[in-house]
Amino acid sequence: MTLVIILAGLGGCTDPRAEAPTQVRLDRIKAYGGMMRDRENQGPERLAATVKLIEEQIERDAAHLDRDLSFLQKWSRRDRRRWNQRQARYRADFLDQLDGNPQLANDMIPRMFY
């Protein structure tokens, strides 16, 4: 009996039902290896595409920054111009509200500027 078990173990199993799972595993390993090879071969192309996307985003960001900076400069000039044009009116309103009572300035100044 022991001799039969040893001979069966040394001879291996030639039953196709036992070899099928091994072949399935080998086929999967081969397919996975092929996918990895293809992915590595596509690496330079994918890197170039990523670099291109980054460059395009940098250009878009620079354009948006230029646009926003231009808007802020125009807004700032307009705000300063408006402030200068209204100074006489602000002064007159301030003096009217104080009406000779400087104690009112403590309440009024924060409202004027904030």
Buried (B, 14 or more C-beta within 10 A) or exposed (E): EEEEEEEEEEEEEEEEEEEEEEEEEEEEEEEEEEEEEEEEEEEEEEEEEEEEEEEEEEEEEEEEEEEEEEEEEEEEEEEEEEEEEEEEEEEEEBEEBEEEEEEEEEEEEEEEEE
